[in-house]
Amino acid sequence: MEEKETQANVSSDISSKNDFFLSRIDRSVADNLHDIRKSFGEDAGIVKDFIVFISKNLKKDLFGYTKFTLKDFCKESGRNRQDLARKHPYFIANPKAVIPEYFGHEFVSVFDYALFNMLQKNIIFAKSYAVNTKNEVIQLKNFPILKDIKLNLNRQSNTIKIYEIRISDEWLDGFISRYYTIETNGYPKIGKGRGGDGRKSLYLILQRTRHQLLSQKETTARFSVDYLADLAELEVEQNRFRKKSLKRILDFFQEKGDFPFSYRFVKGDPSKPYQEEYWVELDFSSSVNIPSLTERRGDHLFFNSLIIELRNIFNSKHSKVAIKDETDVFQRWLTNADADTDIKIDILISAYYKAYNQQLTKVQAKQYIRDGFLSR
């Protein structure tokens, strides 16, 4: 028999006082957060933040997502700029270690070395991960993150001014066809302070669960306290203290992350084998009537049509173009606002009409290509 331990609710009118932004995250990444930790060690938190950050940039500004500053990254991740600019602990512990150079820049800071590792390493899945896409089943054994990093340096101070990256084909494909929707405006808020990396992992799993439930017309799910505590990286042995620590985080999500959900602790059924003692029942019914927490009908078709048509026109016009030191000419063309602008405008207008049955003006389309994010 279930025993109600505690319950926390969020008002259903939360959307009237909070600003949500629904981003996307590749399913293979969100379902395998432990593998990021195993693949990247102490850099795993930055890797996770970077995936969320660029995924949000893709949704907001498909034509300009590749360029960013460290300030941009800190704003969306909740990290401290000074912490990321320090020498990476690996080089402090190993003063004779060779510092990697790429295009003449030394990747020695905490952020730069993590970024370099994303170029050199993949997320290795503990077991083959199957995804259904484009009417076929794909077995993913790893997830490459970056193809390339370019730096725009301030020549006087030799400090990084702008990062420019090329993401993997798998990442771009995942954004179009293999994703969960996640609310990302609350992400930097819940990550600040000690234990932020663990809280962010738990936050992503709750967001993934919300997506899964609402897509199935359901609102509640149940997880063991141990499972959620492990995601949150809570190193507490005794059950009662672990439950108390988890409660504190869930309350924190509601307060700082503006996350509309309710929860309660329930006891497990001792008559069932291998039953956990305590479970958390999550209820996302308060999210159902918040439009900004559900992708608008047509969003999937819009981005899918847009990318396919842009890639088709690029292949027909520029497939044989090779640029020195450029690993992905398509991404360079896509994010160059001055390249084939009129053609991009026509494709954008067509994709928008196909998805939403609304006609964009050429001025609106050009503004989106220049500045990103269409308010729909």
SVG drawing of the C-alpha trace seen along z (x, -y; Angstrom):
<svg xmlns="http://www.w3.org/2000/svg" viewBox="-4 -45 62 57">
<polyline fill="none" stroke="black" stroke-width="0.4" points="0.0,0.0 1.4,-3.3 2.3,-5.8 2.3,-9.5 5.5,-11.0 5.6,-14.5 4.2,-16.4 5.2,-19.6 3.0,-21.4 3.5,-24.2 0.7,-26.5 -0.7,-25.9 -0.5,-29.5 3.3,-29.4 3.5,-30.2 2.1,-33.6 5.1,-34.6 7.9,-32.6 9.6,-32.6 10.2,-29.1 12.3,-28.1 11.8,-24.6 15.0,-23.3 16.0,-19.8 18.6,-17.3 19.7,-14.2 18.0,-11.1 21.1,-9.0 22.8,-11.6 20.0,-12.2 19.5,-8.4 23.2,-7.8 24.3,-10.6 26.4,-8.1 28.4,-7.4 29.4,-11.1 30.8,-10.8 32.7,-7.7 34.0,-9.0 35.1,-12.5 35.8,-12.2 36.2,-15.5 35.2,-17.4 31.8,-15.6 29.9,-18.5 31.2,-21.0 30.6,-18.5 27.0,-18.1 26.6,-21.8 28.1,-22.3 25.7,-19.9 22.7,-21.6 24.1,-25.1 24.7,-24.3 21.4,-22.4 19.6,-25.6 21.6,-27.7 20.5,-25.4 16.8,-25.9 17.2,-29.7 19.5,-30.4 20.1,-27.7 21.9,-30.2 24.3,-31.3 24.7,-28.6 28.3,-27.9 29.8,-31.1 29.8,-32.0 31.9,-33.6 32.8,-32.2 30.4,-34.8 27.6,-33.3 28.4,-29.8 28.5,-30.9 25.2,-32.7 23.5,-29.5 25.3,-27.1 25.4,-29.0 29.2,-28.6 31.7,-31.2 33.9,-32.6 36.9,-32.9 36.7,-29.2 36.6,-28.2 39.6,-30.4 41.9,-28.8 44.6,-26.3 43.0,-22.8 43.7,-20.6 45.3,-18.0 48.2,-20.4 48.5,-21.5 48.9,-17.8 51.1,-17.0 53.4,-20.1 55.4,-18.3 52.4,-17.2 52.3,-18.4 49.7,-21.2 47.8,-20.6 47.9,-23.2 45.3,-23.7 45.6,-26.4 48.3,-28.0 46.3,-28.2 47.2,-26.4 44.2,-24.6 45.3,-24.8 42.3,-26.4 39.5,-24.4 37.1,-25.2 39.5,-25.1 40.9,-21.7 37.4,-20.3 36.5,-21.6 39.6,-20.1 38.7,-16.7 35.3,-17.0 37.1,-17.2 39.4,-14.2 36.9,-11.9 33.5,-10.5 30.9,-9.6 31.3,-5.8 28.1,-4.1 28.3,-1.2 26.1,0.8 24.9,0.4 22.0,-2.1 19.2,-1.5 17.2,-4.4 14.4,-4.4 14.8,-7.1 13.8,-7.6 11.9,-4.2 15.0,-2.3 16.7,-1.2 20.2,-2.6 22.7,-1.1 24.8,-3.8 28.0,-2.7 29.3,-6.2 28.4,-9.8 30.9,-12.1 30.5,-15.7 32.8,-18.1 34.4,-18.1 36.4,-21.2 37.2,-24.3 38.3,-27.6 39.3,-30.6 39.1,-34.3 41.9,-35.8 42.5,-39.3 46.0,-39.8 47.0,-42.3 46.1,-40.2 46.1,-36.8 42.9,-36.0 40.0,-34.2 37.4,-36.5 35.0,-34.1 34.8,-30.4 33.6,-28.8 32.8,-25.1 31.6,-22.4 29.3,-19.8 29.2,-16.2 26.8,-14.9 25.2,-12.7 24.5,-15.7 22.8,-17.6 20.8,-14.6 19.7,-14.1 18.5,-17.7 16.3,-17.1 14.9,-13.6 16.1,-12.1 15.4,-14.3 13.6,-15.0 12.3,-18.5 13.7,-20.1 13.1,-23.5 16.5,-25.2 15.9,-28.6 15.9,-27.0 19.1,-25.0 21.7,-27.6 19.8,-28.5 19.8,-25.0 23.5,-24.5 25.1,-27.2 26.9,-26.3 28.3,-23.0 26.8,-19.9 25.6,-21.7 26.7,-19.0 24.6,-16.3 21.6,-18.6 21.8,-19.3 21.8,-15.6 18.8,-15.0 17.1,-18.0 17.7,-16.6 16.2,-13.2 13.1,-14.9 12.8,-16.9 13.2,-13.8 10.5,-12.1 8.2,-15.0 8.6,-14.7 8.1,-11.0 5.0,-11.1 3.2,-14.0 3.9,-12.4 2.1,-9.3 -0.8,-11.4 0.3,-10.5 1.5,-12.6 3.0,-10.5 6.1,-8.3 7.8,-6.6 11.6,-6.2 13.4,-4.8 15.1,-7.2 18.4,-5.4 18.2,-5.9 17.5,-9.6 20.1,-10.1 22.7,-8.5 21.9,-10.8 22.2,-13.8 25.5,-12.4 24.4,-12.4 27.0,-10.6 24.8,-9.8 24.7,-6.3 21.8,-6.2 18.3,-6.0 16.7,-8.7 19.4,-11.2 19.5,-10.4 15.7,-10.9 16.1,-14.2 18.9,-15.4 16.8,-14.4 13.8,-16.3 15.9,-19.4 17.0,-19.2 13.5,-18.7 12.2,-21.6 15.1,-23.7 14.1,-22.8 10.7,-24.2 11.9,-27.3 14.9,-28.2 14.3,-26.3 10.7,-27.3 10.0,-23.7 6.2,-22.9 5.8,-19.5 4.8,-18.0 6.1,-14.9 5.7,-12.7 7.6,-9.9 5.9,-6.5 7.0,-3.3 7.8,-0.3 5.8,2.9 7.7,5.4 5.9,8.3 7.6,7.7 11.2,9.1 14.0,6.6 11.7,3.8 13.3,0.5 12.2,-0.9 11.3,-4.4 10.2,-5.7 9.5,-9.2 6.3,-9.7 6.6,-12.6 3.5,-14.3 3.8,-16.6 0.1,-17.4 0.8,-21.1 2.9,-21.3 0.0,-20.2 -1.7,-23.6 1.5,-25.6 1.9,-26.1 5.6,-27.0 6.4,-23.5 5.2,-21.7 6.6,-22.2 4.1,-23.8 2.4,-21.6 4.6,-22.0 7.9,-22.6 9.2,-19.1 8.2,-19.6 9.6,-23.1 13.1,-22.2 13.1,-18.9 12.0,-20.5 14.4,-23.5 17.5,-21.4 16.7,-19.0 16.0,-21.7 19.1,-23.7 21.3,-20.7 19.8,-19.8 20.5,-23.3 23.9,-23.3 24.8,-20.0 23.5,-21.1 25.5,-24.3 28.6,-23.8 29.1,-20.0 32.5,-20.2 33.7,-23.2 36.7,-22.6 38.0,-25.2 41.4,-24.8 41.2,-23.8 37.4,-23.6 36.0,-20.3 32.3,-21.0 31.7,-23.3 27.9,-22.9 27.9,-24.2 30.2,-27.1 27.7,-28.0 24.7,-27.5 26.0,-30.0 27.3,-32.5 24.5,-35.1 26.0,-36.6 26.1,-33.3 23.1,-32.7 20.9,-34.8 18.1,-35.1 18.0,-31.3 18.0,-30.7 15.1,-33.3 13.0,-31.4 13.7,-28.0 12.9,-29.5 9.6,-31.0 8.6,-27.7 9.4,-25.5 7.6,-27.9 4.4,-27.9 4.6,-24.1 4.8,-23.7 2.5,-26.4 0.3,-27.4 1.5,-31.0 3.3,-33.3 6.5,-34.9 7.6,-38.1 11.1,-38.3 12.0,-40.9 11.0,-38.6 12.9,-35.7 16.0,-37.8 15.8,-39.0 15.7,-35.4 18.7,-34.5 20.6,-37.5 19.4,-37.4 17.8,-34.0 14.6,-33.0 11.2,-33.6 8.4,-34.4 5.5,-32.2"/>
</svg>
